[in-house]
Amino acid sequence: MKKIIDLTHTINEDMTVYPGNPKLSLKEVSTFEKDGYSVLEMKTITHNGTHIDAPFHMVQGGKTLDEYSLDRFMGKAIVINCSKQKEISLSFLQKHKTEISKADFALFYSGWSKKWNKKSYFGAYPVLTEEAAGWLTKFKLKAVGFDYISIDPVTSTDMKLHKVVLSKDICIIENLNDLDKIPEGMFDFYCVPLKIEHADGSPVRAFAVI
């Protein structure tokens, strides 16, 4: 029997958001006691929590999420352990060339998800060098994913790595969780966004089936 591993952070009002982004809010608009039923209002942006970036997020004229068919958000994935790296260099990535060439999704485990909801989450996580990011775009990947808040350093002002990847029609998944629970090797991965018209991004429910 196959096992499902949830790779998504729980959405709540106290969760980490990118510096400057509005925090998510949850409000009860109907309750059983008052109305006989329960309805929760949620206000958020498309890039809070575990989410996926569409090319349109950073590339003028790039695709929005609703332009992709559902199979864009599922496929074979690998986890690359970069937890001991200060940066994700080309020479480091090239050691994983064979696995990457067979995958639809390359997911990077840094261990940063353990810092979720802590100030240290905004620290110096290991990011791709621009050379390594460009090399990754040569593969037929549907998306690359990370267990931290951004493919770029949190101090970035030009979002260069976003643009390198998204300009090649490869999506970006950020704030993944529990990638260390995935055993070594290829696995089935799902990261399905909400079906939002003209979406530059969306929260996802990301999970692995092994």
PyMOL commands that place a pseudoatom at each C-alpha (Angstrom):
pseudoatom trace, name=CA, resn=MET, resi=1, chain=A, elem=C, hetatm=0, pos=[0.000, 0.000, 0.000]
pseudoatom trace, name=CA, resn=LYS, resi=2, chain=A, elem=C, hetatm=0, pos=[1.375, 3.428, -0.956]
pseudoatom trace, name=CA, resn=LYS, resi=3, chain=A, elem=C, hetatm=0, pos=[2.045, 6.139, 1.624]
pseudoatom trace, name=CA, resn=ILE, resi=4, chain=A, elem=C, hetatm=0, pos=[1.074, 9.803, 1.328]
pseudoatom trace, name=CA, resn=ILE, resi=5, chain=A, elem=C, hetatm=0, pos=[3.420, 12.409, 2.826]
pseudoatom trace, name=CA, resn=ASP, resi=6, chain=A, elem=C, hetatm=0, pos=[2.060, 15.927, 3.261]
pseudoatom trace, name=CA, resn=LEU, resi=7, chain=A, elem=C, hetatm=0, pos=[4.623, 18.563, 2.243]
pseudoatom trace, name=CA, resn=THR, resi=8, chain=A, elem=C, hetatm=0, pos=[2.457, 21.595, 3.034]
pseudoatom trace, name=CA, resn=HIS, resi=9, chain=A, elem=C, hetatm=0, pos=[2.559, 24.056, 5.912]
pseudoatom trace, name=CA, resn=THR, resi=10, chain=A, elem=C, hetatm=0, pos=[-0.779, 24.548, 7.685]
pseudoatom trace, name=CA, resn=ILE, resi=11, chain=A, elem=C, hetatm=0, pos=[-2.479, 27.833, 6.864]
pseudoatom trace, name=CA, resn=ASN, resi=12, chain=A, elem=C, hetatm=0, pos=[-3.196, 30.007, 9.903]
pseudoatom trace, name=CA, resn=GLU, resi=13, chain=A, elem=C, hetatm=0, pos=[-3.005, 33.656, 10.946]
pseudoatom trace, name=CA, resn=ASP, resi=14, chain=A, elem=C, hetatm=0, pos=[0.341, 33.229, 12.687]
pseudoatom trace, name=CA, resn=MET, resi=15, chain=A, elem=C, hetatm=0, pos=[2.208, 31.636, 9.793]
pseudoatom trace, name=CA, resn=THR, resi=16, chain=A, elem=C, hetatm=0, pos=[5.363, 33.117, 8.291]
pseudoatom trace, name=CA, resn=VAL, resi=17, chain=A, elem=C, hetatm=0, pos=[4.900, 35.511, 5.362]
pseudoatom trace, name=CA, resn=TYR, resi=18, chain=A, elem=C, hetatm=0, pos=[7.467, 37.153, 3.110]
pseudoatom trace, name=CA, resn=PRO, resi=19, chain=A, elem=C, hetatm=0, pos=[8.670, 40.485, 4.563]
pseudoatom trace, name=CA, resn=GLY, resi=20, chain=A, elem=C, hetatm=0, pos=[6.310, 43.236, 3.442]
pseudoatom trace, name=CA, resn=ASN, resi=21, chain=A, elem=C, hetatm=0, pos=[3.497, 40.891, 2.419]
pseudoatom trace, name=CA, resn=PRO, resi=22, chain=A, elem=C, hetatm=0, pos=[0.145, 41.281, 4.188]
pseudoatom trace, name=CA, resn=LYS, resi=23, chain=A, elem=C, hetatm=0, pos=[-0.518, 38.573, 6.744]
pseudoatom trace, name=CA, resn=LEU, resi=24, chain=A, elem=C, hetatm=0, pos=[-3.293, 36.094, 6.133]
pseudoatom trace, name=CA, resn=SER, resi=25, chain=A, elem=C, hetatm=0, pos=[-6.504, 36.654, 8.106]
pseudoatom trace, name=CA, resn=LEU, resi=26, chain=A, elem=C, hetatm=0, pos=[-9.238, 34.200, 9.062]
pseudoatom trace, name=CA, resn=LYS, resi=27, chain=A, elem=C, hetatm=0, pos=[-12.613, 35.389, 10.330]
pseudoatom trace, name=CA, resn=GLU, resi=28, chain=A, elem=C, hetatm=0, pos=[-15.750, 33.563, 11.340]
pseudoatom trace, name=CA, resn=VAL, resi=29, chain=A, elem=C, hetatm=0, pos=[-18.626, 35.138, 9.409]
pseudoatom trace, name=CA, resn=SER, resi=30, chain=A, elem=C, hetatm=0, pos=[-21.150, 32.470, 10.418]
pseudoatom trace, name=CA, resn=THR, resi=31, chain=A, elem=C, hetatm=0, pos=[-21.222, 30.133, 13.404]
pseudoatom trace, name=CA, resn=PHE, resi=32, chain=A, elem=C, hetatm=0, pos=[-23.380, 27.211, 14.485]
pseudoatom trace, name=CA, resn=GLU, resi=33, chain=A, elem=C, hetatm=0, pos=[-24.376, 29.078, 17.652]
pseudoatom trace, name=CA, resn=LYS, resi=34, chain=A, elem=C, hetatm=0, pos=[-25.578, 32.190, 15.799]
pseudoatom trace, name=CA, resn=ASP, resi=35, chain=A, elem=C, hetatm=0, pos=[-26.510, 30.952, 12.336]
pseudoatom trace, name=CA, resn=GLY, resi=36, chain=A, elem=C, hetatm=0, pos=[-26.813, 27.164, 12.471]
pseudoatom trace, name=CA, resn=TYR, resi=37, chain=A, elem=C, hetatm=0, pos=[-23.862, 26.688, 10.137]
pseudoatom trace, name=CA, resn=SER, resi=38, chain=A, elem=C, hetatm=0, pos=[-20.189, 27.602, 9.962]
pseudoatom trace, name=CA, resn=VAL, resi=39, chain=A, elem=C, hetatm=0, pos=[-18.456, 29.793, 7.333]
pseudoatom trace, name=CA, resn=LEU, resi=40, chain=A, elem=C, hetatm=0, pos=[-14.879, 31.043, 7.537]
pseudoatom trace, name=CA, resn=GLU, resi=41, chain=A, elem=C, hetatm=0, pos=[-13.664, 34.069, 5.567]
pseudoatom trace, name=CA, resn=MET, resi=42, chain=A, elem=C, hetatm=0, pos=[-10.032, 33.943, 4.440]
pseudoatom trace, name=CA, resn=LYS, resi=43, chain=A, elem=C, hetatm=0, pos=[-8.076, 36.935, 3.141]
pseudoatom trace, name=CA, resn=THR, resi=44, chain=A, elem=C, hetatm=0, pos=[-4.636, 36.350, 1.699]
pseudoatom trace, name=CA, resn=ILE, resi=45, chain=A, elem=C, hetatm=0, pos=[-2.395, 37.004, -1.265]
pseudoatom trace, name=CA, resn=THR, resi=46, chain=A, elem=C, hetatm=0, pos=[-1.446, 34.336, -3.783]
pseudoatom trace, name=CA, resn=HIS, resi=47, chain=A, elem=C, hetatm=0, pos=[2.093, 33.907, -2.396]
pseudoatom trace, name=CA, resn=ASN, resi=48, chain=A, elem=C, hetatm=0, pos=[1.524, 33.132, 1.283]
pseudoatom trace, name=CA, resn=GLY, resi=49, chain=A, elem=C, hetatm=0, pos=[2.169, 29.696, 2.764]
pseudoatom trace, name=CA, resn=THR, resi=50, chain=A, elem=C, hetatm=0, pos=[3.224, 26.748, 0.628]
pseudoatom trace, name=CA, resn=HIS, resi=51, chain=A, elem=C, hetatm=0, pos=[2.582, 28.110, -2.854]
pseudoatom trace, name=CA, resn=ILE, resi=52, chain=A, elem=C, hetatm=0, pos=[3.538, 28.006, -6.519]
pseudoatom trace, name=CA, resn=ASP, resi=53, chain=A, elem=C, hetatm=0, pos=[4.728, 30.908, -8.686]
pseudoatom trace, name=CA, resn=ALA, resi=54, chain=A, elem=C, hetatm=0, pos=[3.600, 31.132, -12.303]
pseudoatom trace, name=CA, resn=PRO, resi=55, chain=A, elem=C, hetatm=0, pos=[5.894, 32.742, -14.896]
pseudoatom trace, name=CA, resn=PHE, resi=56, chain=A, elem=C, hetatm=0, pos=[3.526, 35.743, -14.953]
pseudoatom trace, name=CA, resn=HIS, resi=57, chain=A, elem=C, hetatm=0, pos=[4.600, 36.520, -11.368]
pseudoatom trace, name=CA, resn=MET, resi=58, chain=A, elem=C, hetatm=0, pos=[7.896, 37.974, -12.571]
pseudoatom trace, name=CA, resn=VAL, resi=59, chain=A, elem=C, hetatm=0, pos=[7.866, 37.781, -16.386]
pseudoatom trace, name=CA, resn=GLN, resi=60, chain=A, elem=C, hetatm=0, pos=[5.723, 40.173, -18.418]
pseudoatom trace, name=CA, resn=GLY, resi=61, chain=A, elem=C, hetatm=0, pos=[3.671, 38.097, -20.840]
pseudoatom trace, name=CA, resn=GLY, resi=62, chain=A, elem=C, hetatm=0, pos=[4.502, 34.866, -19.000]
pseudoatom trace, name=CA, resn=LYS, resi=63, chain=A, elem=C, hetatm=0, pos=[1.882, 32.182, -18.455]
pseudoatom trace, name=CA, resn=THR, resi=64, chain=A, elem=C, hetatm=0, pos=[-0.623, 32.321, -15.607]
pseudoatom trace, name=CA, resn=LEU, resi=65, chain=A, elem=C, hetatm=0, pos=[-1.457, 29.183, -13.631]
pseudoatom trace, name=CA, resn=ASP, resi=66, chain=A, elem=C, hetatm=0, pos=[-4.890, 28.766, -15.224]
pseudoatom trace, name=CA, resn=GLU, resi=67, chain=A, elem=C, hetatm=0, pos=[-3.232, 28.439, -18.640]
pseudoatom trace, name=CA, resn=TYR, resi=68, chain=A, elem=C, hetatm=0, pos=[-1.735, 25.079, -17.609]
pseudoatom trace, name=CA, resn=SER, resi=69, chain=A, elem=C, hetatm=0, pos=[-3.574, 21.761, -17.600]
pseudoatom trace, name=CA, resn=LEU, resi=70, chain=A, elem=C, hetatm=0, pos=[-3.740, 19.835, -14.323]
pseudoatom trace, name=CA, resn=ASP, resi=71, chain=A, elem=C, hetatm=0, pos=[-0.993, 17.438, -15.338]
pseudoatom trace, name=CA, resn=ARG, resi=72, chain=A, elem=C, hetatm=0, pos=[1.449, 20.366, -15.078]
pseudoatom trace, name=CA, resn=PHE, resi=73, chain=A, elem=C, hetatm=0, pos=[1.148, 20.071, -11.301]
pseudoatom trace, name=CA, resn=MET, resi=74, chain=A, elem=C, hetatm=0, pos=[1.868, 16.361, -10.910]
pseudoatom trace, name=CA, resn=GLY, resi=75, chain=A, elem=C, hetatm=0, pos=[4.644, 14.009, -11.950]
pseudoatom trace, name=CA, resn=LYS, resi=76, chain=A, elem=C, hetatm=0, pos=[7.882, 12.379, -10.902]
pseudoatom trace, name=CA, resn=ALA, resi=77, chain=A, elem=C, hetatm=0, pos=[10.094, 14.217, -8.407]
pseudoatom trace, name=CA, resn=ILE, resi=78, chain=A, elem=C, hetatm=0, pos=[13.417, 13.968, -6.659]
pseudoatom trace, name=CA, resn=VAL, resi=79, chain=A, elem=C, hetatm=0, pos=[14.673, 15.617, -3.477]
pseudoatom trace, name=CA, resn=ILE, resi=80, chain=A, elem=C, hetatm=0, pos=[18.180, 17.085, -3.566]
pseudoatom trace, name=CA, resn=ASN, resi=81, chain=A, elem=C, hetatm=0, pos=[19.712, 17.465, -0.120]
pseudoatom trace, name=CA, resn=CYS, resi=82, chain=A, elem=C, hetatm=0, pos=[21.486, 20.831, 0.023]
pseudoatom trace, name=CA, resn=SER, resi=83, chain=A, elem=C, hetatm=0, pos=[21.414, 21.152, 3.822]
pseudoatom trace, name=CA, resn=LYS, resi=84, chain=A, elem=C, hetatm=0, pos=[25.216, 21.168, 4.083]
pseudoatom trace, name=CA, resn=GLN, resi=85, chain=A, elem=C, hetatm=0, pos=[25.730, 23.718, 1.305]
pseudoatom trace, name=CA, resn=LYS, resi=86, chain=A, elem=C, hetatm=0, pos=[26.217, 27.457, 1.750]
pseudoatom trace, name=CA, resn=GLU, resi=87, chain=A, elem=C, hetatm=0, pos=[25.063, 27.866, -1.845]
pseudoatom trace, name=CA, resn=ILE, resi=88, chain=A, elem=C, hetatm=0, pos=[23.751, 25.514, -4.508]
pseudoatom trace, name=CA, resn=SER, resi=89, chain=A, elem=C, hetatm=0, pos=[26.515, 25.611, -7.094]
pseudoatom trace, name=CA, resn=LEU, resi=90, chain=A, elem=C, hetatm=0, pos=[26.661, 24.196, -10.600]
pseudoatom trace, name=CA, resn=SER, resi=91, chain=A, elem=C, hetatm=0, pos=[29.297, 21.645, -9.596]
pseudoatom trace, name=CA, resn=PHE, resi=92, chain=A, elem=C, hetatm=0, pos=[27.043, 20.443, -6.762]
pseudoatom trace, name=CA, resn=LEU, resi=93, chain=A, elem=C, hetatm=0, pos=[24.016, 20.141, -9.072]
pseudoatom trace, name=CA, resn=GLN, resi=94, chain=A, elem=C, hetatm=0, pos=[25.932, 18.303, -11.766]
pseudoatom trace, name=CA, resn=LYS, resi=95, chain=A, elem=C, hetatm=0, pos=[26.366, 15.380, -9.372]
pseudoatom trace, name=CA, resn=HIS, resi=96, chain=A, elem=C, hetatm=0, pos=[22.576, 14.931, -9.644]
pseudoatom trace, name=CA, resn=LYS, resi=97, chain=A, elem=C, hetatm=0, pos=[22.351, 15.309, -13.432]
pseudoatom trace, name=CA, resn=THR, resi=98, chain=A, elem=C, hetatm=0, pos=[21.031, 11.795, -14.077]
pseudoatom trace, name=CA, resn=GLU, resi=99, chain=A, elem=C, hetatm=0, pos=[18.205, 12.065, -11.530]
pseudoatom trace, name=CA, resn=ILE, resi=100, chain=A, elem=C, hetatm=0, pos=[17.239, 15.575, -12.626]
pseudoatom trace, name=CA, resn=SER, resi=101, chain=A, elem=C, hetatm=0, pos=[17.054, 14.483, -16.270]
pseudoatom trace, name=CA, resn=LYS, resi=102, chain=A, elem=C, hetatm=0, pos=[14.422, 11.877, -15.360]
pseudoatom trace, name=CA, resn=ALA, resi=103, chain=A, elem=C, hetatm=0, pos=[12.329, 14.121, -13.096]
pseudoatom trace, name=CA, resn=ASP, resi=104, chain=A, elem=C, hetatm=0, pos=[9.452, 16.529, -13.626]
pseudoatom trace, name=CA, resn=PHE, resi=105, chain=A, elem=C, hetatm=0, pos=[10.181, 18.309, -10.344]
pseudoatom trace, name=CA, resn=ALA, resi=106, chain=A, elem=C, hetatm=0, pos=[13.485, 19.015, -8.586]
pseudoatom trace, name=CA, resn=LEU, resi=107, chain=A, elem=C, hetatm=0, pos=[12.867, 19.768, -4.894]
pseudoatom trace, name=CA, resn=PHE, resi=108, chain=A, elem=C, hetatm=0, pos=[15.603, 21.147, -2.639]
pseudoatom trace, name=CA, resn=TYR, resi=109, chain=A, elem=C, hetatm=0, pos=[15.862, 20.138, 1.008]
pseudoatom trace, name=CA, resn=SER, resi=110, chain=A, elem=C, hetatm=0, pos=[17.806, 22.568, 3.189]
pseudoatom trace, name=CA, resn=GLY, resi=111, chain=A, elem=C, hetatm=0, pos=[16.164, 21.800, 6.536]
pseudoatom trace, name=CA, resn=TRP, resi=112, chain=A, elem=C, hetatm=0, pos=[14.874, 25.373, 6.630]
pseudoatom trace, name=CA, resn=SER, resi=113, chain=A, elem=C, hetatm=0, pos=[11.258, 24.301, 7.151]
pseudoatom trace, name=CA, resn=LYS, resi=114, chain=A, elem=C, hetatm=0, pos=[12.210, 23.483, 10.763]
pseudoatom trace, name=CA, resn=LYS, resi=115, chain=A, elem=C, hetatm=0, pos=[12.607, 27.261, 11.251]
pseudoatom trace, name=CA, resn=TRP, resi=116, chain=A, elem=C, hetatm=0, pos=[9.034, 27.982, 10.109]
pseudoatom trace, name=CA, resn=ASN, resi=117, chain=A, elem=C, hetatm=0, pos=[7.397, 30.708, 12.243]
pseudoatom trace, name=CA, resn=LYS, resi=118, chain=A, elem=C, hetatm=0, pos=[10.797, 31.755, 13.642]
pseudoatom trace, name=CA, resn=LYS, resi=119, chain=A, elem=C, hetatm=0, pos=[12.825, 34.873, 12.804]
pseudoatom trace, name=CA, resn=SER, resi=120, chain=A, elem=C, hetatm=0, pos=[15.665, 32.612, 11.671]
pseudoatom trace, name=CA, resn=TYR, resi=121, chain=A, elem=C, hetatm=0, pos=[13.482, 31.488, 8.745]
pseudoatom trace, name=CA, resn=PHE, resi=122, chain=A, elem=C, hetatm=0, pos=[14.592, 34.716, 7.017]
pseudoatom trace, name=CA, resn=GLY, resi=123, chain=A, elem=C, hetatm=0, pos=[18.283, 33.851, 7.407]
pseudoatom trace, name=CA, resn=ALA, resi=124, chain=A, elem=C, hetatm=0, pos=[20.888, 32.823, 4.852]
pseudoatom trace, name=CA, resn=TYR, resi=125, chain=A, elem=C, hetatm=0, pos=[19.396, 29.668, 3.351]
pseudoatom trace, name=CA, resn=PRO, resi=126, chain=A, elem=C, hetatm=0, pos=[21.392, 28.059, 0.506]
pseudoatom trace, name=CA, resn=VAL, resi=127, chain=A, elem=C, hetatm=0, pos=[20.272, 29.527, -2.826]
pseudoatom trace, name=CA, resn=LEU, resi=128, chain=A, elem=C, hetatm=0, pos=[21.150, 28.568, -6.368]
pseudoatom trace, name=CA, resn=THR, resi=129, chain=A, elem=C, hetatm=0, pos=[23.954, 30.454, -8.040]
pseudoatom trace, name=CA, resn=GLU, resi=130, chain=A, elem=C, hetatm=0, pos=[22.816, 32.178, -11.222]
pseudoatom trace, name=CA, resn=GLU, resi=131, chain=A, elem=C, hetatm=0, pos=[24.926, 29.714, -13.214]
pseudoatom trace, name=CA, resn=ALA, resi=132, chain=A, elem=C, hetatm=0, pos=[23.278, 26.735, -11.487]
pseudoatom trace, name=CA, resn=ALA, resi=133, chain=A, elem=C, hetatm=0, pos=[19.793, 28.184, -12.029]
pseudoatom trace, name=CA, resn=GLY, resi=134, chain=A, elem=C, hetatm=0, pos=[20.497, 28.627, -15.734]
pseudoatom trace, name=CA, resn=TRP, resi=135, chain=A, elem=C, hetatm=0, pos=[21.768, 25.044, -15.985]
pseudoatom trace, name=CA, resn=LEU, resi=136, chain=A, elem=C, hetatm=0, pos=[18.591, 23.731, -14.341]
pseudoatom trace, name=CA, resn=THR, resi=137, chain=A, elem=C, hetatm=0, pos=[16.423, 25.437, -16.953]
pseudoatom trace, name=CA, resn=LYS, resi=138, chain=A, elem=C, hetatm=0, pos=[17.958, 23.233, -19.661]
pseudoatom trace, name=CA, resn=PHE, resi=139, chain=A, elem=C, hetatm=0, pos=[16.004, 20.268, -18.296]
pseudoatom trace, name=CA, resn=LYS, resi=140, chain=A, elem=C, hetatm=0, pos=[12.332, 19.598, -19.025]
pseudoatom trace, name=CA, resn=LEU, resi=141, chain=A, elem=C, hetatm=0, pos=[11.215, 20.427, -15.510]
pseudoatom trace, name=CA, resn=LYS, resi=142, chain=A, elem=C, hetatm=0, pos=[7.663, 21.454, -14.668]
pseudoatom trace, name=CA, resn=ALA, resi=143, chain=A, elem=C, hetatm=0, pos=[8.815, 23.239, -11.508]
pseudoatom trace, name=CA, resn=VAL, resi=144, chain=A, elem=C, hetatm=0, pos=[11.600, 23.553, -8.971]
pseudoatom trace, name=CA, resn=GLY, resi=145, chain=A, elem=C, hetatm=0, pos=[10.740, 23.642, -5.268]
pseudoatom trace, name=CA, resn=PHE, resi=146, chain=A, elem=C, hetatm=0, pos=[12.345, 24.774, -2.026]
pseudoatom trace, name=CA, resn=ASP, resi=147, chain=A, elem=C, hetatm=0, pos=[11.697, 24.364, 1.701]
pseudoatom trace, name=CA, resn=TYR, resi=148, chain=A, elem=C, hetatm=0, pos=[12.323, 28.069, 2.306]
pseudoatom trace, name=CA, resn=ILE, resi=149, chain=A, elem=C, hetatm=0, pos=[10.621, 31.347, 1.541]
pseudoatom trace, name=CA, resn=SER, resi=150, chain=A, elem=C, hetatm=0, pos=[12.065, 32.291, -1.855]
pseudoatom trace, name=CA, resn=ILE, resi=151, chain=A, elem=C, hetatm=0, pos=[14.272, 30.971, -4.633]
pseudoatom trace, name=CA, resn=ASP, resi=152, chain=A, elem=C, hetatm=0, pos=[16.142, 34.282, -4.231]
pseudoatom trace, name=CA, resn=PRO, resi=153, chain=A, elem=C, hetatm=0, pos=[17.825, 35.511, -1.041]
pseudoatom trace, name=CA, resn=VAL, resi=154, chain=A, elem=C, hetatm=0, pos=[15.285, 37.245, 1.182]
pseudoatom trace, name=CA, resn=THR, resi=155, chain=A, elem=C, hetatm=0, pos=[17.399, 40.416, 0.807]
pseudoatom trace, name=CA, resn=SER, resi=156, chain=A, elem=C, hetatm=0, pos=[17.134, 40.370, -3.005]
pseudoatom trace, name=CA, resn=THR, resi=157, chain=A, elem=C, hetatm=0, pos=[15.767, 43.464, -4.742]
pseudoatom trace, name=CA, resn=ASP, resi=158, chain=A, elem=C, hetatm=0, pos=[15.995, 42.295, -8.363]
pseudoatom trace, name=CA, resn=MET, resi=159, chain=A, elem=C, hetatm=0, pos=[14.666, 38.715, -7.942]
pseudoatom trace, name=CA, resn=LYS, resi=160, chain=A, elem=C, hetatm=0, pos=[17.177, 37.559, -10.526]
pseudoatom trace, name=CA, resn=LEU, resi=161, chain=A, elem=C, hetatm=0, pos=[16.758, 33.820, -9.890]
pseudoatom trace, name=CA, resn=HIS, resi=162, chain=A, elem=C, hetatm=0, pos=[12.975, 34.039, -10.147]
pseudoatom trace, name=CA, resn=LYS, resi=163, chain=A, elem=C, hetatm=0, pos=[13.375, 35.621, -13.575]
pseudoatom trace, name=CA, resn=VAL, resi=164, chain=A, elem=C, hetatm=0, pos=[15.986, 33.110, -14.790]
pseudoatom trace, name=CA, resn=VAL, resi=165, chain=A, elem=C, hetatm=0, pos=[13.704, 30.161, -13.993]
pseudoatom trace, name=CA, resn=LEU, resi=166, chain=A, elem=C, hetatm=0, pos=[10.266, 31.610, -14.726]
pseudoatom trace, name=CA, resn=SER, resi=167, chain=A, elem=C, hetatm=0, pos=[11.394, 33.030, -18.083]
pseudoatom trace, name=CA, resn=LYS, resi=168, chain=A, elem=C, hetatm=0, pos=[11.966, 29.421, -19.227]
pseudoatom trace, name=CA, resn=ASP, resi=169, chain=A, elem=C, hetatm=0, pos=[8.361, 28.449, -18.399]
pseudoatom trace, name=CA, resn=ILE, resi=170, chain=A, elem=C, hetatm=0, pos=[9.375, 26.567, -15.244]
pseudoatom trace, name=CA, resn=CYS, resi=171, chain=A, elem=C, hetatm=0, pos=[7.247, 27.240, -12.161]
pseudoatom trace, name=CA, resn=ILE, resi=172, chain=A, elem=C, hetatm=0, pos=[8.636, 27.734, -8.650]
pseudoatom trace, name=CA, resn=ILE, resi=173, chain=A, elem=C, hetatm=0, pos=[7.293, 26.161, -5.450]
pseudoatom trace, name=CA, resn=GLU, resi=174, chain=A, elem=C, hetatm=0, pos=[8.225, 27.841, -2.168]
pseudoatom trace, name=CA, resn=ASN, resi=175, chain=A, elem=C, hetatm=0, pos=[7.762, 27.064, 1.551]
pseudoatom trace, name=CA, resn=LEU, resi=176, chain=A, elem=C, hetatm=0, pos=[7.639, 23.295, 1.170]
pseudoatom trace, name=CA, resn=ASN, resi=177, chain=A, elem=C, hetatm=0, pos=[7.643, 21.275, 4.394]
pseudoatom trace, name=CA, resn=ASP, resi=178, chain=A, elem=C, hetatm=0, pos=[8.974, 17.918, 5.637]
pseudoatom trace, name=CA, resn=LEU, resi=179, chain=A, elem=C, hetatm=0, pos=[11.070, 17.047, 2.592]
pseudoatom trace, name=CA, resn=ASP, resi=180, chain=A, elem=C, hetatm=0, pos=[13.305, 15.055, 4.938]
pseudoatom trace, name=CA, resn=LYS, resi=181, chain=A, elem=C, hetatm=0, pos=[10.503, 12.495, 5.259]
pseudoatom trace, name=CA, resn=ILE, resi=182, chain=A, elem=C, hetatm=0, pos=[10.926, 11.480, 1.610]
pseudoatom trace, name=CA, resn=PRO, resi=183, chain=A, elem=C, hetatm=0, pos=[13.077, 8.364, 1.108]
pseudoatom trace, name=CA, resn=GLU, resi=184, chain=A, elem=C, hetatm=0, pos=[15.866, 8.471, -1.454]
pseudoatom trace, name=CA, resn=GLY, resi=185, chain=A, elem=C, hetatm=0, pos=[14.863, 8.027, -5.084]
pseudoatom trace, name=CA, resn=MET, resi=186, chain=A, elem=C, hetatm=0, pos=[12.089, 9.064, -7.447]
pseudoatom trace, name=CA, resn=PHE, resi=187, chain=A, elem=C, hetatm=0, pos=[8.512, 9.489, -6.212]
pseudoatom trace, name=CA, resn=ASP, resi=188, chain=A, elem=C, hetatm=0, pos=[5.120, 10.791, -7.346]
pseudoatom trace, name=CA, resn=PHE, resi=189, chain=A, elem=C, hetatm=0, pos=[4.580, 14.437, -6.475]
pseudoatom trace, name=CA, resn=TYR, resi=190, chain=A, elem=C, hetatm=0, pos=[1.477, 16.639, -6.541]
pseudoatom trace, name=CA, resn=CYS, resi=191, chain=A, elem=C, hetatm=0, pos=[1.253, 20.421, -6.002]
pseudoatom trace, name=CA, resn=VAL, resi=192, chain=A, elem=C, hetatm=0, pos=[-2.217, 21.437, -7.130]
pseudoatom trace, name=CA, resn=PRO, resi=193, chain=A, elem=C, hetatm=0, pos=[-3.083, 25.169, -7.062]
pseudoatom trace, name=CA, resn=LEU, resi=194, chain=A, elem=C, hetatm=0, pos=[-6.486, 26.770, -6.804]
pseudoatom trace, name=CA, resn=LYS, resi=195, chain=A, elem=C, hetatm=0, pos=[-8.119, 27.403, -10.188]
pseudoatom trace, name=CA, resn=ILE, resi=196, chain=A, elem=C, hetatm=0, pos=[-7.858, 31.205, -10.106]
pseudoatom trace, name=CA, resn=GLU, resi=197, chain=A, elem=C, hetatm=0, pos=[-8.317, 33.199, -13.290]
pseudoatom trace, name=CA, resn=HIS, resi=198, chain=A, elem=C, hetatm=0, pos=[-5.130, 34.996, -14.413]
pseudoatom trace, name=CA, resn=ALA, resi=199, chain=A, elem=C, hetatm=0, pos=[-3.264, 33.715, -11.332]
pseudoatom trace, name=CA, resn=ASP, resi=200, chain=A, elem=C, hetatm=0, pos=[0.354, 34.793, -10.858]
pseudoatom trace, name=CA, resn=GLY, resi=201, chain=A, elem=C, hetatm=0, pos=[0.562, 32.262, -8.020]
pseudoatom trace, name=CA, resn=SER, resi=202, chain=A, elem=C, hetatm=0, pos=[-1.554, 30.210, -5.646]
pseudoatom trace, name=CA, resn=PRO, resi=203, chain=A, elem=C, hetatm=0, pos=[-1.407, 28.297, -2.398]
pseudoatom trace, name=CA, resn=VAL, resi=204, chain=A, elem=C, hetatm=0, pos=[-1.003, 24.567, -3.102]
pseudoatom trace, name=CA, resn=ARG, resi=205, chain=A, elem=C, hetatm=0, pos=[-1.569, 21.320, -1.260]
pseudoatom trace, name=CA, resn=ALA, resi=206, chain=A, elem=C, hetatm=0, pos=[1.764, 19.639, -1.965]
pseudoatom trace, name=CA, resn=PHE, resi=207, chain=A, elem=C, hetatm=0, pos=[2.232, 15.955, -1.204]
pseudoatom trace, name=CA, resn=ALA, resi=208, chain=A, elem=C, hetatm=0, pos=[4.235, 12.916, -2.148]
pseudoatom trace, name=CA, resn=VAL, resi=209, chain=A, elem=C, hetatm=0, pos=[2.996, 9.395, -2.846]
pseudoatom trace, name=CA, resn=ILE, resi=210, chain=A, elem=C, hetatm=0, pos=[5.631, 6.758, -2.229]
for i in range(1, 210): cmd.bond("trace and resi %d" % i, "trace and resi %d" % (i + 1))
show_as sticks, trace
zoom trace
